[in-house]
Amino acid sequence: MFHFNITSEIGQLTKILIHSPDNGLGKVVPSKAQDWLFEDIVHLDTIRREEYDHYIKLLMYFLDPKKIKGRLKEIDAPESNRVFYQPSHNDFHRSEHVIELQWLLAEVLSDKLLCSQIIASVCAIEGCTHSTQELLQTYSPSELASCLLSGTGNDKSVLFAPIPNFIFTRDIGIVIKDHIVLNKPAKIARHREALLAKYIFFYHPIFSGSRENIIELHQNRPAFLIPDNHSESIITLEGGDVMMISEDHLIIGISERTSAAAAAQLAEKVFEKNLVSKVSMVSIPHKRDYMHIDTIFTQVKKNVWVMMGLFSEQMINQHNSVSIEKFLISKSEDQVSVMQFTKRDLTEPKYFSSLEALLRNISIHDFGCDEVQIIFSGNNEYPYSAREQWTDSCNLLALKEGVVLSYDRNEKTNAAFEQAGFSLVRVQDLIQDLEMDRISADDIKDTVILMPSAELSRARGGFHCMSMPLNRSKI
C-alpha cells in the first residue's frame, strides 16, 4: 500500500508530487497573463529542457536513483526526444517516488464512468459546447489528460483556457501527517486544478486507502451571499500557506490567497483530529509581492531559516525608534502578525513580536536548538532583498535537512548562505558527479543547489511551490 506522512519541512524527502510544464504554458498570452496569475509569458522549450528537466533529474537521483543512474547519457541524447520526461509516452519514467500528476490523471481517466464525470464537470466550468464534450469522449485517457491540463485538443486547436499554475503542486493540497488537505483556490484561474486534484486524491489507486484522511473545507454560508467587503469570510486556502513544521505544530498563513475563515476552520479540524496540539497563524500583507507565507520564509535546517528581511526584528526595531518617517513606515501595509493557538486553550492565543521571533521559538522549543541562524533575502541589502524575494529567494525546497534548491539568479541570498557555511553547487555539476559516482546523495550536507532560473522564475514560484511532498523521513 502507498504510504504518505509529513511531520516536518526538512526531513529526508522520499515521495513527491510534481507536474512538469505542459503545452498550456506555451499558450499564455500577454493580455491574459495576469488573469492566469503570471507576470509574464515564458518560453516553453527553455523552461523544460534547460530548467525543469534538471529538477526532475535531481529528484530522481535523490528519491529514485535506480530509474536514472547509469542512463543519463541515453535519457538526454537528442534522439531520445525527451520521452523520459513525457507522461503521455510509453517510455515515461513512471517513478513511484517522483510522481507526475498528469500520469495520475490519465490513470483516473481510464475508468469510463469517472472519465465521463470529469469531462462533464470541466465542460460545465469552461462553458463548452455539447460537440466539444462529445469530442473529448473520443480521446484516449492519455490524450484527455493532456488536453484537460493544456486546453489543447489533438488537432492543436485551443478548446479552453490552459491551467499553467498546475506546475505549482504545493497549492493543490498539503499533507499533514497522514492526512491530505485539499485546497479551495482564491482565483478562478485555479478552479479546474482543484477539480482535477479532487478526482485524483479521491479515486486514484495510490490514494485508495486514504479517503477517510482527506480534509475538505466547506463554506458555512453560500459565498454569493457574502458582501465583497467581508471577503475574509469566504473559505479560500492554498497549500503555500500551510506548513507542517514539526511533529506537533502546524503553521497556517493568512494571505492574499488564504482567508482568515479558512485558516480558522483548518485549525479547528486538525485539533479535532488530534493531528497537532499547536497551530501558529501568520498573517501577511495581502499583496501580490508575497502571495503565500512560503514566499517570505522557508526552513533549511532545524536551526536555520531563510526569510524576507523586511519582517526581521532589526527592521521592526528600526520602525519603533522615534522618527516621523519611521512612524509612517511602521503604519504601512508591510506588516506581519503572528499568534499561536494550542488545543488545550483556544481562547488565549500567544502573540509573537515578529515572524523572526516565531521561527526562533520553533527552533528552540520544537527542535531543541541552542542557537538559531536566520539568512535574509538579498543578504538584507537594499534593493536586493526585495528584488530577490520577488524571484523566490525565500521559497526553497529541502531535499533533506540542510540540502535545499535555490534559483541561481538570487546571487546575494546565495552568497549569504555561503557566508553561513553552506556549499554552493550548480545542479548541472552535481548531476554529473552523482552519475559518475564522484559523490552520493547521502553524503551531501549543508548545500544550496543552484537551479537555472531564467524562465522558471518569471512564473512567480520557487521549488517549494513546485512540490507537494507526500512523504518525508522523521527527523
Phi and psi in degrees as a GROMACS rama.xvg file:
@    title "Ramachandran Plot"
@    xaxis  label "Phi"
@    yaxis  label "Psi"
@TYPE xy
-74.5183  126.296  PHE-2
-112.472  140.851  HIS-3
-136.49  146.51  PHE-4
-165.048  125.926  ASN-5
-126.502  120.755  ILE-6
-125.138  6.20995  THR-7
-162.869  173.632  SER-8
-94.8074  -9.12754  GLU-9
-129.546  -1.45889  ILE-10
-62.361  156.956  GLY-11
-57.6847  125.417  GLN-12
-74.8428  128.776  LEU-13
-122.893  -22.537  THR-14
-143.203  137.889  LYS-15
-145.079  146.901  ILE-16
-109.315  124.991  LEU-17
-134.496  168.932  ILE-18
-140.682  119.303  HIS-19
-69.3262  147.789  SER-20
-53.1385  124.794  PRO-21
-104.792  -177.699  ASP-22
-63.9832  -17.9157  ASN-23
-61.2759  -31.6107  GLY-24
-62.5255  -31.6435  LEU-25
-79.1414  -2.2785  GLY-26
-102.04  -5.38076  LYS-27
-67.8616  125.616  VAL-28
-109.96  153.321  VAL-29
-53.9005  -40.3168  PRO-30
-68.5114  -19.8321  SER-31
-112.429  -2.26798  LYS-32
-54.5519  -49.1697  ALA-33
-71.0143  -31.9019  GLN-34
-61.7549  -32.8541  ASP-35
-95.1479  15.0641  TRP-36
70.1368  26.7013  LEU-37
-111.593  144.321  PHE-38
-86.1891  -18.8006  GLU-39
-158.37  168.077  ASP-40
-91.1496  147.433  ILE-41
-116.754  158.838  VAL-42
-90.9138  114.397  HIS-43
-63.2503  -46.6741  LEU-44
-64.2528  -38.948  ASP-45
-66.6997  -44.5633  THR-46
-63.6413  -29.2796  ILE-47
-80.2531  -63.7769  ARG-48
-70.8668  -42.4321  ARG-49
-91.2518  -14.0919  GLU-50
-130.049  -67.3585  GLU-51
-66.5308  -33.506  TYR-52
-59.3781  -33.9136  ASP-53
-64.7129  -37.4068  HIS-54
-61.0812  -47.4358  TYR-55
-62.0625  -45.7927  ILE-56
-61.1217  -44.4079  LYS-57
-62.3681  -44.8654  LEU-58
-59.0985  -39.9992  LEU-59
-65.7474  -40.4557  MET-60
-64.6383  -33.1282  TYR-61
-85.3409  -37.1083  PHE-62
-105.785  -28.3792  LEU-63
-149.497  59.7389  ASP-64
-60.3444  -28.6027  PRO-65
-62.9906  -21.1562  LYS-66
-80.0328  -17.4232  LYS-67
-129.332  -28.4188  ILE-68
-60.0213  127.178  LYS-69
84.2892  -2.77401  GLY-70
-114.907  2.44988  ARG-71
-57.254  -44.892  LEU-72
-62.0314  -42.6156  LYS-73
-65.9416  -43.8714  GLU-74
-62.8242  -39.7542  ILE-75
-95.7013  3.91184  ASP-76
-63.9548  140.306  ALA-77
-54.4595  -35.9613  PRO-78
-73.4489  -10.0208  GLU-79
-74.131  -19.4858  SER-80
56.3853  27.8867  ASN-81
62.0577  25.2033  ARG-82
-62.9741  -27.0971  VAL-83
-57.7838  -29.6838  PHE-84
-98.9443  -1.50678  TYR-85
-102.624  109.418  GLN-86
-59.9418  -24.0595  PRO-87
-85.9894  -4.67686  SER-88
-97.7501  148.564  HIS-89
-62.0232  -26.2485  ASN-90
-96.6236  15.6028  ASP-91
-59.7078  147.854  PHE-92
-64.1362  -29.722  HIS-93
49.4318  43.0785  ARG-94
-67.3299  139.973  SER-95
-91.3712  6.20228  GLU-96
-117.236  -37.6008  HIS-97
-106.944  91.4739  VAL-98
-98.7754  126.771  ILE-99
-94.3864  125.792  GLU-100
-60.8487  -39.1478  LEU-101
-63.368  -37.5856  GLN-102
-63.2412  -44.9462  TRP-103
-62.545  -42.1541  LEU-104
-62.2512  -43.2068  LEU-105
-60.1612  -38.2294  ALA-106
-70.2286  -35.8744  GLU-107
-64.1388  -39.26  VAL-108
-70.8795  -11.1464  LEU-109
-72.0826  -14.2269  SER-110
-84.2941  116.254  ASP-111
-61.2937  -39.2369  LYS-112
-66.2725  -46.7443  LEU-113
-63.3246  -38.1721  LEU-114
-58.4748  -46.962  CYS-115
-62.888  -40.9516  SER-116
-63.8907  -43.124  GLN-117
-67.4639  -43.5096  ILE-118
-59.5686  -46.4566  ILE-119
-62.1741  -41.3349  ALA-120
-66.3205  -45.7561  SER-121
-64.8347  -43.3612  VAL-122
-64.498  -32.5346  CYS-123
-68.4549  -44.1319  ALA-124
-61.9625  -40.3035  ILE-125
-91.782  -2.62091  GLU-126
65.6248  38.838  GLY-127
-76.8534  158.737  CYS-128
-76.3702  163.5  THR-129
-63.8965  -34.5047  HIS-130
-65.7941  -36.1747  SER-131
-64.6369  -41.3627  THR-132
-61.4058  -41.5745  GLN-133
-67.9747  -37.1835  GLU-134
-60.5451  -45.2326  LEU-135
-63.2819  -28.1871  LEU-136
-66.3486  -19.4625  GLN-137
-87.4674  -9.74384  THR-138
-77.3361  149.907  TYR-139
-71.4983  160.998  SER-140
-54.2939  -40.8268  PRO-141
-66.6364  -44.1892  SER-142
-64.0519  -40.6066  GLU-143
-68.1106  -41.3926  LEU-144
-58.2006  -44.9849  ALA-145
-62.1128  -42.6398  SER-146
-65.9464  -43.5378  CYS-147
-64.8508  -25.3203  LEU-148
-89.0014  -41.895  LEU-149
-92.8018  -21.2985  SER-150
80.6328  4.25551  GLY-151
-106.16  130.149  THR-152
-80.5473  176.572  GLY-153
-62.0756  -28.1019  ASN-154
-90.7653  14.4301  ASP-155
74.7489  3.23203  LYS-156
-75.8695  150.612  SER-157
-89.1875  113.693  VAL-158
-89.8515  -34.1763  LEU-159
-160.652  176.745  PHE-160
-63.4254  148.569  ALA-161
-74.1896  169.28  PRO-162
-123.316  73.9098  ILE-163
-63.7567  -18.4165  PRO-164
-79.6893  -0.537457  ASN-165
-65.4559  -16.3804  PHE-166
-66.654  -20.1819  ILE-167
-91.512  74.2045  PHE-168
-67.9607  -19.4006  THR-169
-55.8069  -32.8827  ARG-170
-83.0424  -14.5284  ASP-171
-80.9037  -17.9137  ILE-172
-177.533  165.807  GLY-173
-141.986  140.092  ILE-174
-95.0137  126.14  VAL-175
-118.641  104.843  ILE-176
55.0559  -116.938  LYS-177
-106.081  22.4707  ASP-178
-113.217  152.689  HIS-179
-116.699  127.18  ILE-180
-98.0835  120.734  VAL-181
-84.6311  144.933  LEU-182
-80.9921  166.074  ASN-183
-130.817  88.5714  LYS-184
-63.0917  144.595  PRO-185
-80.3185  -25.748  ALA-186
-107.88  139.888  LYS-187
-57.2027  -33.7995  ILE-188
-58.7891  -17.2177  ALA-189
-110.458  6.48793  ARG-190
-65.8087  -37.4787  HIS-191
-67.2526  -35.1232  ARG-192
-56.6568  -46.9263  GLU-193
-63.0419  -39.1899  ALA-194
-63.9412  -49.7932  LEU-195
-64.4357  -40.6562  LEU-196
-62.3188  -38.7936  ALA-197
-62.2281  -43.8155  LYS-198
-63.6418  -39.0215  TYR-199
-64.0452  -48.4448  ILE-200
-71.7799  -29.6765  PHE-201
-85.3603  -27.7696  PHE-202
-121.395  -15.1745  TYR-203
-72.6799  139.7  HIS-204
-55.5655  -32.3412  PRO-205
-68.2573  -18.394  ILE-206
-106.507  11.1832  PHE-207
-61.0632  -29.8474  SER-208
-89.9879  10.8162  GLY-209
-117.15  4.48784  SER-210
-53.3789  -43.4944  ARG-211
-69.5724  -13.0359  GLU-212
-102.71  14.2376  ASN-213
-91.8717  128.447  ILE-214
-105.847  121.769  ILE-215
-115.603  135.564  GLU-216
-87.1669  150.043  LEU-217
-127.55  150.516  HIS-218
-85.5989  114.918  GLN-219
-63.749  -39.1687  ASN-220
-118.809  146.09  ARG-221
-53.449  129.31  PRO-222
-58.4554  -32.1893  ALA-223
-70.5336  -12.1078  PHE-224
-90.4561  -9.05965  LEU-225
-89.5143  124.624  ILE-226
-60.6342  153.579  PRO-227
-58.8373  -32.8484  ASP-228
-79.6896  4.85734  ASN-229
-120.509  38.7118  HIS-230
-61.9434  -24.0907  SER-231
-66.6549  -14.8147  GLU-232
-83.4461  -12.6743  SER-233
-82.0707  134.873  ILE-234
-80.1006  106.396  ILE-235
-133.246  135.451  THR-236
-149.378  134.179  LEU-237
-130.561  147.51  GLU-238
-62.5818  -22.9926  GLY-239
-65.2348  -10.9903  GLY-240
-104.224  13.3474  ASP-241
-129.416  127.006  VAL-242
-131.529  119.296  MET-243
-80.419  94.1942  MET-244
-87.2897  -31.5218  ILE-245
-155.155  176.332  SER-246
-47.9067  -35.935  GLU-247
-129.341  22.0967  ASP-248
-139.043  123.923  HIS-249
-114.68  138.071  LEU-250
-109.053  132.934  ILE-251
-124.64  129.524  ILE-252
-92.8613  147.293  GLY-253
-114.428  117.518  ILE-254
-147.103  -166.612  SER-255
-59.8662  -28.6803  GLU-256
-108.886  -18.6585  ARG-257
-121.442  121.582  THR-258
-84.0241  161.223  SER-259
-62.4706  -37.0452  ALA-260
-64.5954  -40.4391  ALA-261
-67.0774  -43.1756  ALA-262
-60.4899  -43.57  ALA-263
-64.3619  -42.6501  ALA-264
-66.1676  -40.8612  GLN-265
-64.5062  -42.288  LEU-266
-58.6589  -44.8196  ALA-267
-60.9523  -40.3409  GLU-268
-68.1437  -41.8414  LYS-269
-70.8653  -30.0522  VAL-270
-69.3102  -43.6581  PHE-271
-59.2215  -37.8105  GLU-272
-87.5742  4.14869  LYS-273
56.8495  33.945  ASN-274
-78.0663  -35.2415  LEU-275
-142.193  165.932  VAL-276
-112.687  -5.28432  SER-277
-142.102  131.64  LYS-278
-129.236  124.261  VAL-279
-101.758  130.902  SER-280
-102.412  125.71  MET-281
-117.844  106.92  VAL-282
-93.5573  121.923  SER-283
-116.009  162.322  ILE-284
-55.9739  136.586  PRO-285
-82.7114  73.0636  HIS-286
-131.618  149.238  LYS-287
-58.767  -28.8633  ARG-288
-57.4669  -32.6236  ASP-289
-109.98  -46.2401  TYR-290
70.111  -66.0576  MET-291
-132.528  164.898  HIS-292
-66.0136  -26.6733  ILE-293
-76.0853  1.38564  ASP-294
-90.1636  -9.93626  THR-295
-117.313  -11.8466  ILE-296
-163.439  147.951  PHE-297
-146.501  161.114  THR-298
-94.1891  143.035  GLN-299
-112.267  -47.308  VAL-300
-139.747  176.642  LYS-301
-56.5975  -33.7576  LYS-302
-119.01  16.7665  ASN-303
-131.626  132.611  VAL-304
-133.532  156.471  TRP-305
-117.11  136.083  VAL-306
-152.539  165.805  MET-307
-75.4409  122.752  MET-308
-63.4695  -21.9814  GLY-309
-57.1468  -27.2356  LEU-310
-105.468  19.8633  PHE-311
-81.0599  163.84  SER-312
-60.9385  -37.4842  GLU-313
-60.0118  -45.9016  GLN-314
-66.8873  -39.6094  MET-315
-63.1792  -41.9932  ILE-316
-64.3741  -37.6721  ASN-317
-63.5626  -42.3816  GLN-318
-67.1241  -27.5879  HIS-319
-84.6545  -10.4965  ASN-320
-72.7068  161.729  SER-321
-77.7976  117.965  VAL-322
-176.967  133.146  SER-323
-60.3026  -44.47  ILE-324
-60.4784  -46.7195  GLU-325
-68.2985  -31.9776  LYS-326
-63.3092  -43.0704  PHE-327
-65.009  -39.9964  LEU-328
-63.3445  -40.9387  ILE-329
-66.1213  -20.9037  SER-330
-92.3213  7.24786  LYS-331
-75.7497  179.215  SER-332
-77.1382  -12.8955  GLU-333
-82.8142  64.4887  ASP-334
-129.784  152.419  GLN-335
-121.642  137.763  VAL-336
-121.215  143.433  SER-337
-132.471  128.814  VAL-338
-137.961  154.198  MET-339
-129.431  130.395  GLN-340
-109.94  145.744  PHE-341
-116.231  152.52  THR-342
-62.2408  -31.6279  LYS-343
-70.5541  -28.1108  ARG-344
-147.213  95.5127  ASP-345
-82.4829  -11.6863  LEU-346
-91.7578  -13.1651  THR-347
-126.392  78.3219  GLU-348
-67.9617  153.492  PRO-349
-93.8318  131.843  LYS-350
-101.921  141.61  TYR-351
-109.786  145.824  PHE-352
-70.0411  -22.5211  SER-353
-164.336  168.837  SER-354
-62.7365  -42.4452  LEU-355
-58.7752  -39.0333  GLU-356
-62.2041  -38.4784  ALA-357
-64.5268  -45.9853  LEU-358
-62.9088  -41.1745  LEU-359
-64.8217  -39.9946  ARG-360
-62.047  -40.5311  ASN-361
-62.6867  -46.9633  ILE-362
-61.3597  -40.7155  SER-363
-76.5572  -48.488  ILE-364
-91.3427  -34.0418  HIS-365
-84.3982  -34.302  ASP-366
-113.451  -3.78219  PHE-367
70.7979  28.7098  GLY-368
-84.5246  148.077  CYS-369
-89.9806  -37.3798  ASP-370
-123.235  146.747  GLU-371
-126.704  137.119  VAL-372
-118.443  126.679  GLN-373
-110.745  122.781  ILE-374
-102.977  128.842  ILE-375
-101.086  144.489  PHE-376
-53.1628  134.145  SER-377
62.041  18.3761  GLY-378
57.2451  25.3906  ASN-379
59.7456  27.8946  ASN-380
-99.615  137.008  GLU-381
-83.1797  135.541  TYR-382
-97.3184  14.6041  PRO-383
-68.5  -27.602  TYR-384
-57.3202  -49.8849  SER-385
-74.0835  -39.6354  ALA-386
-59.896  -47.0972  ARG-387
-78.5646  -27.6248  GLU-388
-63.6848  -37.0199  GLN-389
-62.0571  -32.4869  TRP-390
-102.381  33.2296  THR-391
66.4891  40.9576  ASP-392
-67.5543  -21.2292  SER-393
-101.1  1.96455  CYS-394
-106.238  71.0359  ASN-395
-105.228  145.305  LEU-396
-104.984  125.922  LEU-397
-89.0952  121.781  ALA-398
-76.8096  -31.0778  LEU-399
-163.048  175.798  LYS-400
-58.8583  124.215  GLU-401
85.3134  -3.88124  GLY-402
-118.056  108.903  VAL-403
-129.488  156.913  VAL-404
-101.036  132.312  LEU-405
-138.736  152.477  SER-406
-72.0773  137.295  TYR-407
-66.5842  -22.9274  ASP-408
-73.2058  -16.7244  ARG-409
-86.1525  70.3413  ASN-410
-66.5743  -40.2331  GLU-411
-67.5024  -41.5506  LYS-412
-65.3278  -43.8275  THR-413
-64.3077  -36.1327  ASN-414
-64.9967  -36.2787  ALA-415
-64.129  -37.3605  ALA-416
-62.7245  -42.1656  PHE-417
-63.3907  -41.3661  GLU-418
-63.0861  -28.1861  GLN-419
-84.542  3.76323  ALA-420
101.382  7.44296  GLY-421
-88.8028  148.564  PHE-422
-87.0969  146.224  SER-423
-109.65  132.437  LEU-424
-142.524  133.97  VAL-425
-70.0007  136.855  ARG-426
-59.7849  -36.1061  VAL-427
-60.3761  -41.1476  GLN-428
-70.9508  -40.2677  ASP-429
-64.8334  -41.499  LEU-430
-60.9067  -42.5722  ILE-431
-63.9114  -39.6953  GLN-432
-65.4058  -38.4966  ASP-433
-68.576  -39.8278  LEU-434
-66.9346  -37.5168  GLU-435
-91.2576  6.89838  MET-436
62.6694  26.3166  ASP-437
-78.6317  -16.6202  ARG-438
-155.774  155.357  ILE-439
-114.595  154.796  SER-440
-59.1076  -34.1797  ALA-441
-66.1135  -26.5485  ASP-442
-84.1231  -13.831  ASP-443
-77.2264  126.787  ILE-444
-138.63  151.242  LYS-445
41.0376  62.4674  ASP-446
-135.258  136.488  THR-447
-103.589  117.269  VAL-448
-90.7314  118.211  ILE-449
-87.1517  118.793  LEU-450
-103.492  137.748  MET-451
-60.9675  142.074  PRO-452
-145.789  13.457  SER-453
-57.5536  -43.0314  ALA-454
-97.1024  -43.8593  GLU-455
-56.438  -41.5442  LEU-456
-65.0851  -24.0284  SER-457
-75.2485  -13.4123  ARG-458
-81.8741  -5.77322  ALA-459
66.9439  57.9275  ARG-460
-173.01  138.012  GLY-461
-96.9646  -165.521  GLY-462
-76.0565  -20.1562  PHE-463
-64.3898  -42.1754  HIS-464
-64.9282  -38.2387  CYS-465
-87.6814  33.4483  MET-466
-152.38  138.516  SER-467
-122.141  91.9117  MET-468
-60.3001  133.015  PRO-469
-105.079  -26.2504  LEU-470
-151.759  133.725  ASN-471
-132.892  145.507  ARG-472
-66.5386  146.785  SER-473
-69.0312  144.537  LYS-474
